Amino acid sequence: MDYFIRFVQIHETFRKPEIQALATLANISVEFLVYSEESPYSTIRLQSEAAARTLISRSISSKAIYELWGSGTSYDELNEDIIRKTSSQWHLYQSCSFRFEFDTFHGSRPLPEQKKIIESFKYMGFSGPIKMRDAEQIFAIFEEYNFGSTTPRRIYLARLIAPSQRHVLHKFSLKTREYINTTSMDSELALLAANITMAAPNKVFYDPFVGTGSFPIACSHFGAMTIGSDIDGRMVRGKNGKDIKTNFRQYHLLDQYLDGFISDLTHNPFRAGRFLDGIICDPPYGVREGLKVLGTKDGSVKGAVYINGKAAYLQDDHIPPKRAYSLEAMLDDILNFAAVSLVDNGRVSIWMPTANDEDVELRIPSHAAFELVATCIQVFNKWSRRLLTYERLPGIQIDYGPTKQKAQYQVGSSADDLNSFRKRYFEGFKAPDAIFAEKSSDSNDTIALVSGGIINIEYALSPFGIYEIVGDGIAIKPSDAKIVAPYEGTIGRIFKINHAFSMESDWEIELFIQFGVLYLELKRAGFKRIAEEGQRIKMGNLIVEVDLALLEKEKSTFDTYDDQHEEEL
């Protein structure tokens, strides 16, 4: 039997992989008869109505599934198709309560015309009561238009079988989640990733870059037991009495969360063995600063340092040493870990940044133990990120030792040397010739935006992780109350509290400035706006004045860096 899926017209590249994954998970055979990312209407073939209900029951990318009664390029053609395919079924619904709905895409139809069209189906002989609420049967008319046309190019009539699970998006919205930061994954994308990776009861899923737990929450919602870890202990430990477990309690899923721990993926505490059913992660992209993993710069092993008779690494305030890390190496290390940790046919989904320009090629990681089964894309301005989903191939044995390929990544001393995406990001994803021309032209002068001393941004206290998504940067311990324009350009957005703003230069370099970290309780008291959004401004012009005395008074709350490391900085 043919069925009709009404998708949502957002995250279009995620829709088909989600349905295919749910079909695989439920052992359902599905055939796409009509599908386009340019349309929310799709026709599929399934073996039964029960299969249709099962398939749609977990879907996030769709609204509902229907039994397709007919289609055509005109209403005459539609009616002929309905009579040919479904006339033998009409008697089953003659006494049922029912209603008709109208759905259009890229077009519209006035209500009087809709009513006239609905009444034209009276030849089916439905004699039951019409109920706008709680009707036993719902029939929907779908009209699909070419953009700008007044006549539909395709028309469908279908009977509702079951709605999707899209309604849970409101429940898991980040707006009402108790513990989040600026890198928390959007709930819709997290749930889609969980479906594509096939999270389900009696499975164990792991996120090695857990943050505030968006992926484990999504996987646990679908019944999986979950584990999370993060190299940033602040994410795992939480703050002000809130942590990842707070979110699980909020959604009554705490029984599904095994635990979280502080760990670097390349130095994880798991015993060797294939016990995981799925891995979902959004690793850091290394844009704000170069990626790092645990270890010394020269790779040497150093003896323990003791403070007051206790090993330094056992101290509560210990921050372990880190070394530079390649984005390409990190992506391959995720697959290497997954290869020795996932069961046969287990899946790993990885978010990977990439450029939109076809001329800028960034390698998609591959592994002998995996098949790439889905590639979904979320497009931003000049760059995108892909959700790459791999499936573990049965019967392939993997050596647990390091590979030669992994060692080859450790070349170069700068973040750009180790991360081609980062380098392209700050070059504006421009062709090499254009970059060379810009560098050969007159230089663009800049000045410091505030007086003070530069400190290591790694120790800046940013529990919200803002630096992970806005780009590369530095941290400054200010000695002046005035924040000025570091170059000539245009003011972008200024936050309501006036603590942060963006600014774009005439050579298309955008800067994001944030003063302080935990600022919400000040309610604008500490920051005075001088410039306005959209204003053209010259280098050195005043943008924001800061009440340093007030912030100093509230120092315990508003420190922007880690005092314990001030001497080593």
C-alpha positions in Angstrom: 0.0 0.0 0.0 1.1 3.5 -0.7 1.4 6.1 2.1 1.8 9.8 2.2 4.2 11.6 4.6 3.7 15.2 5.5 7.2 16.4 6.4 8.2 19.8 7.8 10.1 22.0 5.5 13.1 22.5 7.7 16.4 20.5 8.1 15.5 18.9 4.8 18.6 16.8 4.5 17.8 15.0 7.8 14.3 13.8 6.8 14.9 10.8 4.5 17.8 9.5 6.6 15.6 9.7 9.7 12.8 7.7 8.1 15.3 5.1 6.7 16.9 4.7 10.1 13.5 4.3 11.8 12.6 1.7 9.2 15.8 -0.2 9.8 15.3 0.0 13.6 11.8 -1.5 13.3 12.7 -4.0 10.6 10.3 -2.4 8.2 10.8 -2.3 4.4 10.2 1.2 3.0 10.4 2.4 -0.6 10.4 6.1 -1.4 8.2 6.6 -4.5 8.2 10.4 -4.6 10.6 12.5 -2.6 12.3 15.9 -2.9 14.0 18.1 -0.5 12.2 21.0 -2.1 8.8 19.7 -1.0 7.3 18.6 2.3 5.2 15.9 0.5 6.5 12.4 0.0 5.0 9.1 -1.1 6.3 5.8 0.2 5.4 2.2 0.0 4.9 0.0 3.1 3.6 -3.4 3.8 0.8 -2.4 6.2 -1.0 0.3 8.2 0.7 -1.1 11.3 4.1 -0.5 9.8 3.1 3.0 8.9 2.1 3.7 12.6 5.3 2.2 13.9 7.4 4.1 11.4 6.0 7.6 12.2 5.6 7.1 15.9 9.2 8.4 16.6 9.6 10.8 13.7 10.7 14.3 14.4 11.1 15.6 10.8 7.5 14.9 9.9 4.0 15.9 11.0 2.0 12.8 10.2 1.6 9.8 7.9 -1.5 9.1 5.7 -2.9 6.4 3.6 -2.8 7.7 0.1 -6.1 7.6 -1.7 -5.2 9.3 -4.9 -3.2 11.9 -6.7 -3.3 13.9 -9.9 -2.4 17.1 -11.7 -6.0 18.3 -11.6 -9.1 17.5 -9.6 -10.6 15.5 -12.5 -7.5 13.3 -12.6 -7.5 13.1 -8.8 -11.1 11.9 -8.6 -10.4 9.2 -11.3 -7.5 8.0 -9.3 -9.5 7.9 -6.0 -12.3 5.9 -7.6 -9.9 3.4 -9.2 -7.8 2.8 -6.1 -10.2 3.1 -3.1 -13.9 2.7 -4.2 -13.9 -0.8 -2.5 -13.0 0.8 0.8 -15.6 3.6 1.0 -18.2 1.4 2.8 -15.8 1.0 5.7 -16.1 4.7 6.6 -19.8 5.5 5.6 -21.1 5.8 9.2 -17.9 7.1 10.8 -17.6 10.7 12.1 -15.2 12.5 9.8 -13.7 15.8 8.7 -11.7 17.2 5.9 -8.6 19.3 6.1 -6.7 21.5 3.6 -3.0 21.7 3.3 -1.1 23.8 0.7 2.6 24.3 -0.1 3.8 27.4 -2.1 0.2 28.5 -2.6 -3.1 29.1 -1.0 -6.8 28.8 -1.6 -9.7 30.9 -0.2 -12.0 29.3 2.3 -15.1 29.3 0.0 -13.1 27.5 -2.7 -11.8 25.0 -0.1 -15.4 24.3 1.0 -16.5 23.8 -2.6 -13.7 21.3 -3.2 -14.4 19.4 0.0 -18.1 19.1 -1.0 -17.1 17.7 -4.4 -16.0 14.4 -2.7 -19.6 13.6 -1.6 -19.7 10.9 -4.3 -17.9 8.7 -1.7 -21.1 8.5 0.2 -20.0 9.3 3.8 -23.1 9.7 5.9 -21.6 9.9 9.4 -21.5 13.1 11.4 -19.0 15.8 10.6 -16.9 16.6 13.7 -14.2 19.3 13.7 -12.9 17.7 17.0 -12.3 14.1 17.8 -13.5 12.8 14.4 -13.0 9.1 13.8 -11.5 9.7 10.3 -9.6 12.7 9.0 -9.2 13.2 5.3 -6.7 15.7 4.0 -6.4 17.5 0.7 -2.8 18.5 -0.2 -2.1 21.0 -3.0 1.5 21.6 -4.1 2.2 24.7 -6.2 5.1 25.9 -8.2 6.4 29.0 -6.6 4.4 32.0 -7.8 1.7 29.9 -9.5 -2.0 30.1 -8.8 -2.7 26.6 -10.1 -1.5 23.5 -8.2 0.9 21.2 -10.0 0.0 18.2 -7.9 -3.0 17.3 -5.7 -3.3 14.5 -3.2 -6.2 13.1 -1.1 -5.1 11.0 1.9 -6.6 9.5 5.1 -4.8 10.2 8.4 -3.1 7.1 9.9 -1.1 8.6 12.8 0.7 11.8 13.9 4.5 11.9 14.4 6.3 12.7 17.7 7.2 16.2 16.7 5.1 17.5 19.6 7.9 16.7 22.0 10.0 19.6 20.7 8.1 21.9 23.1 8.9 19.6 26.0 12.6 19.5 25.3 13.0 23.2 24.3 16.2 24.8 25.5 14.1 27.8 26.5 12.8 25.8 29.5 15.8 23.5 30.1 17.3 24.1 33.5 21.0 23.6 32.7 22.3 24.9 29.4 25.2 26.9 27.9 25.7 28.5 24.5 27.0 25.3 23.0 23.9 23.2 24.0 22.6 21.5 20.9 19.2 22.5 19.6 16.7 19.9 20.9 15.3 19.2 17.4 18.7 18.4 15.9 19.5 16.3 19.0 16.4 14.3 18.6 16.9 13.9 14.9 20.5 12.7 15.5 19.2 10.2 18.1 16.8 8.8 15.6 19.3 8.6 12.8 21.8 6.9 15.1 19.0 4.5 16.1 18.8 5.1 19.9 16.4 2.6 21.4 15.6 0.6 24.6 18.2 -2.0 25.6 21.0 0.0 24.0 23.9 2.0 25.5 24.8 5.3 23.9 27.8 7.5 24.6 28.7 11.2 24.0 32.4 11.9 24.5 31.8 15.7 24.3 28.7 15.8 26.5 28.6 19.5 27.4 25.2 19.9 29.1 23.8 16.6 27.9 21.6 17.4 24.9 22.4 14.2 23.0 22.2 11.8 26.0 18.8 13.4 26.9 17.5 12.8 23.3 18.8 9.2 23.3 17.3 8.5 26.7 14.0 9.9 25.6 13.9 7.1 23.0 14.7 4.5 25.7 18.5 4.2 25.5 20.8 4.1 28.5 23.4 6.9 28.2 26.8 7.9 29.3 28.6 11.2 28.8 32.1 12.7 29.3 33.8 15.9 28.6 37.4 17.2 28.9 36.0 20.4 30.5 35.2 19.4 34.1 33.1 22.5 34.6 30.5 21.1 32.2 30.3 17.8 34.1 30.4 19.2 37.6 27.9 22.0 36.8 27.5 25.2 38.7 25.1 26.7 41.3 23.6 23.3 42.1 22.8 22.5 38.5 24.5 19.9 36.3 23.6 17.3 33.6 21.6 15.3 36.1 19.4 18.3 36.7 18.2 18.1 33.1 17.6 14.3 33.4 15.5 14.9 36.5 13.6 17.7 34.8 12.5 15.2 32.1 12.1 12.2 34.5 14.8 10.3 32.7 17.4 10.0 35.5 17.0 6.2 35.5 18.3 6.2 31.9 21.5 8.1 32.6 24.3 5.9 33.8 26.6 8.8 34.7 29.0 11.4 33.4 32.8 11.8 33.9 35.7 14.0 33.1 37.8 12.6 30.3 39.7 13.2 27.1 38.5 10.9 24.3 42.1 9.9 23.6 42.6 9.0 27.2 39.3 7.5 28.1 38.9 5.1 31.1 36.9 2.4 29.3 38.1 -1.1 29.2 38.8 -2.4 25.8 35.7 -4.1 24.4 32.8 -3.6 22.1 29.9 -2.7 24.4 28.4 0.5 23.0 25.4 0.5 20.6 25.8 4.1 19.5 27.9 7.2 19.8 26.7 10.7 19.1 28.9 13.8 19.5 29.4 17.4 18.4 33.2 17.8 18.9 34.8 21.3 19.2 35.8 22.7 15.9 38.9 24.5 17.1 37.8 27.9 15.7 38.0 30.0 18.9 41.4 28.5 19.7 43.4 25.5 18.7 42.1 22.1 19.7 43.8 20.4 22.6 44.0 17.1 24.3 45.7 15.9 27.5 49.5 15.6 27.3 52.7 17.6 27.2 53.9 19.5 24.2 56.9 17.3 23.6 55.0 14.1 24.4 57.2 13.2 27.3 55.9 11.7 30.6 56.8 13.8 33.6 56.8 12.7 37.3 54.1 13.7 39.7 54.4 17.1 41.5 53.4 17.1 45.2 51.8 20.0 47.0 51.6 19.7 50.8 52.2 16.0 50.5 49.4 15.3 48.0 49.9 14.7 44.3 49.0 17.8 42.2 46.8 15.8 39.8 44.7 14.8 42.8 44.0 18.3 43.9 40.5 19.7 43.3 41.8 22.7 41.5 44.3 20.8 39.3 44.2 21.6 35.5 46.1 18.9 33.6 48.6 20.0 30.9 47.4 19.9 27.3 48.9 19.8 23.9 47.9 20.9 20.4 45.5 18.7 18.5 44.5 18.4 14.9 40.8 18.6 13.8 41.4 15.9 11.2 43.1 13.7 13.9 40.2 14.2 16.3 37.7 13.1 13.7 39.7 10.0 12.9 40.3 9.3 16.6 36.5 9.3 17.1 36.2 6.7 14.4 39.1 4.7 15.8 37.5 4.7 19.2 34.1 3.8 17.7 35.7 0.9 15.8 36.9 -0.8 19.0 33.8 0.1 21.1 30.7 -0.3 18.9 28.9 -3.6 18.5 28.3 -4.9 14.9 25.8 -2.6 13.1 26.1 0.0 15.8 26.2 3.6 14.6 28.3 6.7 15.3 27.1 10.2 14.3 29.7 13.0 14.3 29.1 16.7 13.6 31.8 18.0 11.3 32.3 21.6 10.1 32.8 22.3 6.4 32.9 25.1 3.9 30.0 25.9 1.6 32.3 26.7 -1.3 32.8 23.7 -3.5 36.3 24.8 -4.2 37.2 24.4 -0.5 37.4 20.7 0.1 37.6 19.4 3.6 38.1 15.7 3.9 35.3 13.5 5.2 36.8 10.9 7.5 36.6 7.3 6.6 37.5 4.0 8.3 37.8 0.4 7.1 35.3 -0.8 9.8 32.6 1.7 8.9 30.2 2.5 6.1 29.0 6.0 5.8 25.2 5.6 5.7 23.9 9.2 6.0 25.2 12.8 5.5 22.9 15.6 6.7 23.8 19.3 6.4 22.9 22.4 8.4 23.9 25.4 6.4 25.0 28.7 8.0 26.5 31.7 6.1 29.8 30.8 4.6 30.1 27.4 6.3 28.1 24.5 7.2 28.2 21.5 9.5 27.5 18.0 8.5 26.1 15.2 10.6 28.0 12.2 9.4 26.5 8.8 10.4 28.5 5.6 10.1 27.5 2.0 10.7 29.9 -0.6 12.1 30.5 -3.3 9.6 30.4 -6.9 11.0 33.3 -9.2 10.9 36.1 -6.6 10.8 38.8 -6.9 13.4 40.7 -3.7 14.4 44.1 -3.4 16.1 43.8 -1.5 19.4 47.2 0.1 18.9 47.9 3.6 17.4 48.1 3.9 13.7 50.8 5.4 11.5 48.2 7.7 10.0 47.4 9.2 13.5 51.1 10.0 14.1 51.3 12.0 10.8 48.9 14.6 12.1 51.2 16.1 14.6 53.0 18.4 12.2 53.1 22.2 12.8 53.1 24.4 15.8 50.2 26.8 15.2 46.4 26.1 15.4 46.1 26.9 11.7 48.7 24.3 10.8 46.7 21.7 12.7 43.2 22.7 11.5 42.5 23.4 7.9 38.9 24.3 8.6 40.0 26.9 11.2 42.4 28.4 8.7 39.8 28.6 6.0 37.3 30.1 8.5 39.5 33.1 9.2 40.3 33.4 5.5 36.6 33.8 4.9 36.6 30.5 2.9 38.1 32.5 0.0 40.0 31.0 -2.9 43.8 31.0 -2.4 44.3 33.6 -5.1 42.0 36.0 -3.4 43.7 35.5 -0.1 47.1 36.2 -1.6 45.8 39.4 -3.3 44.5 40.6 0.1 47.7 39.9 1.9 49.7 41.7 -0.9 47.6 44.8 -0.6 47.9 47.6 2.0 47.6 46.3 5.6 44.6 47.0 7.7 45.5 48.7 11.0 44.0 47.7 14.3 44.5 48.8 17.9 43.7 47.2 21.3 40.0 47.5 22.2 40.7 47.9 25.9 43.8 48.5 28.0 45.0 45.6 30.1 47.0 42.4 30.1 46.4 39.4 27.8 45.8 36.2 29.7 45.5 32.6 28.5 41.9 32.2 27.3 42.0 28.6 28.3 41.7 29.7 31.9 39.0 32.3 31.3 36.0 31.4 33.4 33.3 30.9 30.7 30.8 28.3 32.0 28.6 29.1 29.0 31.4 28.2 26.5 30.6 31.3 24.3 34.1 31.1 22.9 33.4 27.7 21.4 31.0 29.0 18.8 31.9 32.6 18.0 35.4 32.2 16.7 39.0 32.5 17.7 40.0 35.1 20.3 42.0 36.2 23.4 41.1 37.0 27.0 42.1 40.4 28.6 42.2 41.4 32.2 41.2 45.0 31.8 42.8 48.0 33.5 40.6 50.7 31.7 36.9 51.3 31.8 36.6 52.2 28.1 36.0 49.7 25.2 36.9 51.2 21.9 36.7 50.2 18.2 39.8 48.2 17.3 39.3 49.1 13.7 37.1 51.1 11.4 33.8 49.3 10.6 30.2 48.8 11.5 28.6 47.9 14.9 26.5 44.8 14.6 24.4 43.5 17.4 24.7 45.0 20.9 23.2 42.8 23.7 20.5 44.3 25.8 22.7 44.3 28.9 25.4 46.1 26.9 28.0 43.6 28.1 28.7 42.2 24.6 28.6 43.4 21.0 29.8 42.4 17.5 31.6 44.6 15.0 32.5 43.9 11.3 35.5 45.5 9.6 35.5 46.9 6.1 37.6 43.9 5.1 34.8 41.5 6.3 36.4 40.4 9.6 33.9 40.1 12.4 34.8 40.5 16.0 32.7 39.5 19.0 33.5 41.2 22.3 32.1 40.0 25.7 33.0 41.8 28.9 32.7 39.5 32.0 30.9 36.2 32.2 28.2 36.0 34.8 26.5 39.3 34.1 22.7 38.7 34.2 22.3 39.9 37.8 23.7 43.3 37.0 20.7 44.1 34.8 22.6 46.7 32.7 24.0 48.5 35.8 27.6 47.9 34.9 27.6 48.8 31.2 26.8 52.1 29.4 26.2 52.0 25.7 27.8 54.8 23.7 27.5 53.5 20.1 24.4 52.0 18.5 23.7 49.0 16.4 24.4 49.6 12.7 26.5 52.7 13.4 29.6 53.3 11.3 32.5 53.9 13.6 36.2 54.8 13.3 39.1 53.1 15.0 39.5 54.3 18.6 35.9 55.6 19.0 34.2 54.7 22.3 31.6 51.9 22.1 30.9 50.9 25.7 31.9 52.2 29.1 32.3 49.8 32.0 31.8 50.5 35.7 34.9 48.7 36.9 34.2 49.7 40.5 30.9 47.9 40.5 32.3 44.8 38.9 35.2 44.8 41.4 32.6 45.0 44.1 30.9 41.9 42.7 34.2 40.2 41.9 33.3 36.8 43.4 30.6 36.6 40.8 32.0 38.4 37.8 35.6 37.4 37.5 36.5 36.7 33.9 39.6 34.6 34.5 41.0 31.9 36.8 43.0 33.7 39.6 44.8 30.4 40.4 46.7 30.6 37.2 47.5 34.3 37.1 51.1 33.8 38.0 51.8 31.2 35.3 50.1 33.4 32.8 
